Amino acid sequence: MRIIVTGGAGFIGSCFVRLALQDGALEIANIDKLTYAGNLENLVSVSDHPRYRFFKTDICDLEGLRRVFDEVKPDAVVHFAAESHVDRSIFSPQPVFETNLRGTFNLLEAMRAQRVARFIHISTDEVYGSLDAPLEAEEQFPLQPSSPYSAGKAGSDLLALSYHKTYKLPVIVTRASNNYGPYQFPEKLIPLMITHAFEDQPLPVYGDGMQIRDWLYVEDHCRAILTLLQKGRDGEIYNIGGNRSLPNKTVVEQILAITGKPSSLIEYVTDRPGHDRRYALSSEKLSRETGWKPLMDFEQGLRATVDWYRSNPDWIAHVRSGEYQTYHDKNYANRNRELREISRS
């Protein structure tokens, strides 16, 4: 099976590429624009693999996509490429809608011309919005996105599903909970806290830190996608969760315990606008139809993740060079002023 993977140099995409190439029947063509979060160092272990090819292509470039599709003639497309950071979407929403909506539209159009046999659109539990306990979102739960990022993903989900309805394209949408693991760009909660703890820098925690997230180890997520390539049903949505819901504050405290750093490093900062309090979803449908279940225990996975970052300081230094800049790492005062201004407006 020939698979086009978009965003394959990113965190989840690169994990999928490495895992997929362990299957001798799969060929991977990786399309990535190589923005700040795309890093070919994530794929060094497979860069010379005979069943792997890389195309530096922007999914917003329809003609460029068509050329890749004509050359590869894929059997399936797995679409990871997205602007995925909520903070960035708040401060600069335009790239979110260009990439997440226009890019998805272009892929669907390129696929429609070739009649590819399967399209898996990777989405997020954030489209369901904040849920009160003990509610868990099932696949037909109403969409209530709160940020430009989650609204863009909700829109691209609906666009992909409309192509199934209208053009009979073999589309599957997956919605996963918070991923963690090796190679994650250090702007998301877990890698940011790990790298700051190593350096004895303040660990910025939004609000009271009691926002609840479900945590899914990245390899478990990628195993689910590989399973759906074989067993998923066209036109369906599948939730993918880790079955491990924790407040952000608890996750940060566990990281400090693993790294042997004091809790005094925690710095509570202005909460971001529209910050959802609790995400929760049910993966029962996926498990029932395919037999998939998460295998990695969270505490074990968190410790393995800390160990990976500790063992890869050169990777951290590389991604922090050049264009690297997060709203956490620089200009705290300016960032907090901007947040307060947005919250008042």
C-alpha positions as CSV (number, residue, x, y, z in Angstrom):
1,M,0.0,0.0,0.0
2,R,1.3,3.4,-1.0
3,I,0.5,6.1,1.6
4,I,0.8,9.9,1.4
5,V,1.4,11.3,4.9
6,T,1.0,15.1,5.3
7,G,2.9,16.7,8.1
8,G,5.1,13.6,8.4
9,A,8.0,15.6,9.9
10,G,6.0,16.8,12.8
11,F,5.5,15.1,16.2
12,I,2.6,12.7,15.5
13,G,3.3,12.4,11.8
14,S,6.9,11.4,12.2
15,C,5.9,8.7,14.8
16,F,3.4,7.4,12.3
17,V,6.0,7.3,9.5
18,R,8.5,5.4,11.7
19,L,5.9,2.9,12.9
20,A,4.4,2.4,9.4
21,L,7.7,1.5,7.9
22,Q,8.0,-1.4,10.3
23,D,5.3,-3.0,8.1
24,G,6.9,-4.4,5.0
25,A,3.8,-3.9,2.9
26,L,3.7,-0.1,3.3
27,E,5.4,2.6,1.3
28,I,5.4,6.2,2.6
29,A,5.5,9.5,0.8
30,N,5.9,12.3,3.3
31,I,4.6,15.8,2.3
32,D,5.7,18.5,4.7
33,K,6.2,22.3,4.4
34,L,8.8,22.2,7.2
35,T,7.4,25.0,9.3
36,Y,8.8,25.6,12.8
37,A,7.3,22.4,14.2
38,G,8.4,20.2,11.2
39,N,11.8,18.7,11.7
40,L,13.5,16.2,9.5
41,E,15.7,15.2,12.4
42,N,12.6,13.3,13.6
43,L,13.0,11.0,10.7
44,V,16.8,10.4,10.6
45,S,16.3,6.8,11.4
46,V,14.2,6.2,8.2
47,S,15.6,8.9,5.9
48,D,17.4,6.3,3.7
49,H,14.7,3.7,3.9
50,P,13.9,2.2,0.5
51,R,10.1,2.6,1.1
52,Y,10.3,6.2,2.2
53,R,10.2,9.4,0.1
54,F,10.1,13.1,1.2
55,F,8.5,15.9,-0.7
56,K,8.9,19.5,0.6
57,T,5.4,20.7,-0.4
58,D,2.9,23.1,1.1
59,I,-0.6,21.6,1.3
60,C,-1.9,25.1,0.5
61,D,-0.3,24.7,-3.0
62,L,-2.9,22.7,-4.9
63,E,-0.8,22.3,-8.1
64,G,2.2,21.1,-6.0
65,L,0.0,18.6,-4.3
66,R,-1.4,17.3,-7.7
67,R,2.2,16.8,-8.9
68,V,3.0,14.7,-5.8
69,F,-0.2,12.7,-6.2
70,D,0.5,12.1,-9.9
71,E,4.0,10.8,-9.1
72,V,3.1,8.7,-6.0
73,K,-0.4,7.4,-7.1
74,P,-1.3,6.7,-3.5
75,D,-3.7,4.1,-2.2
76,A,-4.3,6.1,1.0
77,V,-3.7,9.6,2.5
78,V,-3.2,10.2,6.2
79,H,-3.6,13.9,6.9
80,F,-1.7,15.2,10.0
81,A,-0.5,18.6,8.6
82,A,-2.1,21.4,10.6
83,E,-1.4,24.5,12.6
84,S,-2.0,22.9,16.0
85,H,-1.0,25.3,18.8
86,V,-4.0,27.0,20.5
87,D,-2.0,30.0,21.7
88,R,-0.6,30.7,18.3
89,S,-4.1,30.5,16.8
90,I,-5.3,33.1,19.4
91,F,-2.6,35.6,18.6
92,S,-2.5,34.9,14.8
93,P,-5.6,33.1,13.6
94,Q,-5.0,33.4,9.8
95,P,-2.4,30.6,9.4
96,V,-4.8,28.2,11.2
97,F,-7.6,28.7,8.6
98,E,-5.2,28.8,5.6
99,T,-3.6,25.5,6.6
100,N,-6.3,23.6,8.4
101,L,-9.2,24.5,6.0
102,R,-7.6,25.5,2.6
103,G,-5.0,22.8,3.0
104,T,-7.6,20.1,3.7
105,F,-9.7,21.3,0.8
106,N,-6.7,21.0,-1.5
107,L,-6.0,17.5,-0.4
108,L,-9.6,16.4,-0.9
109,E,-9.5,17.9,-4.4
110,A,-6.2,16.2,-5.3
111,M,-7.6,13.0,-3.9
112,R,-10.9,13.4,-5.8
113,A,-9.0,13.6,-9.1
114,Q,-7.2,10.3,-8.3
115,R,-10.0,8.4,-6.5
116,V,-7.7,7.4,-3.7
117,A,-9.1,4.4,-1.7
118,R,-8.8,5.9,1.8
119,F,-8.4,9.3,3.4
120,I,-7.9,9.6,7.1
121,H,-8.3,13.1,8.5
122,I,-6.6,13.6,11.9
123,S,-8.6,15.9,14.2
124,T,-8.8,16.6,17.9
125,D,-11.1,16.2,20.9
126,E,-11.0,20.0,21.2
127,V,-13.8,20.2,18.6
128,Y,-16.2,19.0,21.3
129,G,-15.4,21.9,23.6
130,S,-15.4,21.8,27.4
131,L,-17.5,19.1,29.1
132,D,-18.8,18.8,32.6
133,A,-17.9,15.6,34.4
134,P,-18.8,12.8,34.1
135,L,-19.8,13.5,30.4
136,E,-17.6,11.9,27.7
137,A,-18.1,12.9,24.1
138,E,-19.1,10.2,21.7
139,E,-18.6,10.6,17.9
140,Q,-22.0,12.2,17.3
141,F,-21.6,14.7,20.1
142,P,-22.3,18.4,19.1
143,L,-19.3,20.4,18.1
144,Q,-18.6,23.3,20.3
145,P,-15.1,24.6,19.5
146,S,-13.7,27.4,21.6
147,S,-10.6,28.6,19.9
148,P,-9.6,29.5,16.3
149,Y,-7.6,26.3,16.2
150,S,-10.5,24.0,17.3
151,A,-12.9,25.9,15.1
152,G,-10.6,25.4,12.1
153,K,-10.3,21.6,12.9
154,A,-14.1,21.3,13.3
155,G,-14.6,23.0,9.9
156,S,-12.1,20.7,8.2
157,D,-13.7,17.7,9.8
158,L,-17.1,18.7,8.3
159,L,-15.5,19.5,4.9
160,A,-13.9,16.1,4.8
161,L,-17.2,14.4,5.7
162,S,-19.0,16.4,3.1
163,Y,-16.8,15.0,0.4
164,H,-17.8,11.5,1.5
165,K,-21.5,12.5,1.3
166,T,-21.3,14.4,-1.9
167,Y,-18.5,12.7,-3.9
168,K,-18.5,9.3,-2.2
169,L,-14.9,9.7,-1.2
170,P,-13.6,7.1,1.3
171,V,-13.1,9.6,4.2
172,I,-12.5,8.7,7.9
173,V,-12.2,11.4,10.6
174,T,-10.3,10.6,13.8
175,R,-10.4,12.8,16.9
176,A,-7.7,12.1,19.4
177,S,-7.1,13.4,22.9
178,N,-3.8,15.1,24.0
179,N,-0.8,13.3,22.7
180,Y,2.6,13.1,24.4
181,G,5.9,11.3,23.9
182,P,9.3,11.8,22.2
183,Y,10.0,14.4,19.5
184,Q,7.1,16.7,20.5
185,F,8.0,20.4,19.8
186,P,8.6,22.1,23.2
187,E,5.6,24.5,23.1
188,K,3.0,21.9,24.3
189,L,2.5,21.3,28.0
190,I,4.5,18.2,28.6
191,P,7.7,18.9,26.6
192,L,7.6,22.6,27.7
193,M,7.5,21.6,31.3
194,I,10.2,18.9,30.9
195,T,12.7,21.2,29.2
196,H,12.0,24.1,31.6
197,A,12.5,21.7,34.6
198,F,15.9,20.6,33.2
199,E,17.0,24.2,33.0
200,D,15.5,25.3,36.4
201,Q,13.3,27.8,34.6
202,P,9.8,28.7,35.8
203,L,7.1,26.2,34.6
204,P,4.2,28.5,33.4
205,V,0.8,27.0,34.3
206,Y,-2.4,28.7,33.1
207,G,-4.9,29.9,35.7
208,D,-5.2,27.5,38.6
209,G,-3.9,24.5,36.6
210,M,-7.0,22.5,37.1
211,Q,-7.9,22.1,33.4
212,I,-8.4,18.4,32.8
213,R,-7.1,16.6,29.8
214,D,-7.0,13.0,28.6
215,W,-3.5,11.8,27.8
216,L,-2.7,9.5,24.9
217,Y,0.8,8.2,24.2
218,V,1.8,9.0,20.6
219,E,2.6,5.4,19.6
220,D,-0.8,4.3,20.8
221,H,-2.4,7.0,18.6
222,C,-0.4,5.9,15.6
223,R,-1.3,2.2,16.1
224,A,-5.0,3.3,16.1
225,I,-4.5,5.0,12.7
226,L,-2.8,2.0,11.2
227,T,-5.7,-0.1,12.5
228,L,-8.2,2.2,10.9
229,L,-6.4,2.0,7.5
230,Q,-7.3,-1.6,7.5
231,K,-10.5,-1.9,9.5
232,G,-12.2,1.6,9.5
233,R,-15.5,2.3,7.8
234,D,-15.8,5.0,5.2
235,G,-17.8,8.1,6.3
236,E,-17.2,7.4,10.0
237,I,-15.7,9.3,12.9
238,Y,-13.6,7.5,15.5
239,N,-12.5,9.0,18.8
240,I,-9.0,7.9,20.1
241,G,-8.4,8.4,23.8
242,G,-5.8,7.4,26.3
243,N,-8.3,6.7,29.2
244,R,-6.1,8.8,31.5
245,S,-7.7,12.1,32.5
246,L,-5.6,14.4,34.8
247,P,-5.5,18.1,35.8
248,N,-2.6,20.0,34.1
249,K,-1.3,20.8,37.6
250,T,-1.0,17.1,38.4
251,V,0.9,16.4,35.2
252,V,3.3,19.2,36.0
253,E,3.8,18.0,39.5
254,Q,4.6,14.5,38.2
255,I,7.2,15.9,35.8
256,L,8.8,17.8,38.7
257,A,8.9,14.6,40.7
258,I,10.5,12.6,37.9
259,T,13.1,15.3,37.2
260,G,13.8,15.8,40.9
261,K,13.0,19.5,40.8
262,P,11.1,21.6,43.4
263,S,7.4,22.6,43.1
264,S,8.6,26.2,43.6
265,L,9.4,26.3,39.9
266,I,5.6,26.3,39.1
267,E,4.6,29.8,38.0
268,Y,0.8,30.5,37.6
269,V,0.2,32.8,34.7
270,T,-2.8,34.6,33.2
271,D,-5.2,32.0,31.8
272,R,-5.6,32.1,28.1
273,P,-8.9,33.4,26.6
274,G,-11.6,30.8,26.1
275,H,-9.6,28.1,27.9
276,D,-11.7,24.9,28.0
277,R,-11.9,23.4,31.4
278,R,-12.3,19.7,30.6
279,Y,-11.9,17.5,27.6
280,A,-13.2,14.0,27.7
281,L,-14.1,11.5,25.0
282,S,-15.1,7.9,24.6
283,S,-13.1,5.5,22.4
284,E,-15.6,2.7,22.9
285,K,-16.6,2.7,19.2
286,L,-13.0,2.3,18.0
287,S,-12.3,-0.5,20.5
288,R,-15.6,-2.3,19.6
289,E,-15.1,-2.2,15.9
290,T,-11.3,-2.9,15.7
291,G,-10.1,-4.3,19.0
292,W,-7.7,-1.3,19.5
293,K,-6.9,-0.1,23.0
294,P,-4.2,2.1,24.5
295,L,-1.2,0.1,25.8
296,M,1.0,2.7,27.4
297,D,0.4,3.4,31.1
298,F,0.6,7.2,31.6
299,E,3.1,7.2,34.4
300,Q,5.3,4.8,32.5
301,G,4.9,6.8,29.3
302,L,5.7,10.1,31.1
303,R,8.8,8.7,32.6
304,A,9.9,7.4,29.2
305,T,9.2,10.8,27.6
306,V,11.3,12.6,30.3
307,D,14.1,10.1,29.7
308,W,14.0,10.7,25.9
309,Y,14.3,14.5,26.3
310,R,17.1,14.0,28.9
311,S,19.0,11.8,26.4
312,N,18.5,14.2,23.4
313,P,19.8,17.6,24.3
314,D,21.1,18.2,20.8
315,W,17.5,17.7,19.4
316,I,16.2,20.3,21.9
317,A,18.9,22.7,21.0
318,H,18.2,22.3,17.3
319,V,14.5,22.9,17.5
320,R,15.2,26.0,19.6
321,S,17.5,27.5,17.0
322,G,16.5,29.6,14.0
323,E,12.8,30.5,14.1
324,Y,12.1,28.9,17.4
325,Q,10.1,31.1,19.8
326,T,7.2,30.3,22.0
327,Y,4.9,32.6,23.9
328,H,6.1,30.9,27.0
329,D,9.9,31.1,26.6
330,K,10.3,34.7,25.9
331,N,8.8,38.0,27.0
332,Y,6.6,36.8,29.8
333,A,5.5,40.3,30.7
334,N,4.5,41.2,27.2
335,R,2.7,38.0,26.7
336,N,0.7,38.3,29.9
337,R,-0.2,41.9,29.0
338,E,-1.5,40.7,25.6
339,L,-3.6,38.0,27.3
340,R,-5.2,40.4,29.7
341,E,-6.0,42.8,26.8
342,I,-7.6,40.0,24.7
343,S,-9.6,38.9,27.8
344,R,-10.9,42.4,28.3
345,S,-11.8,43.0,24.7
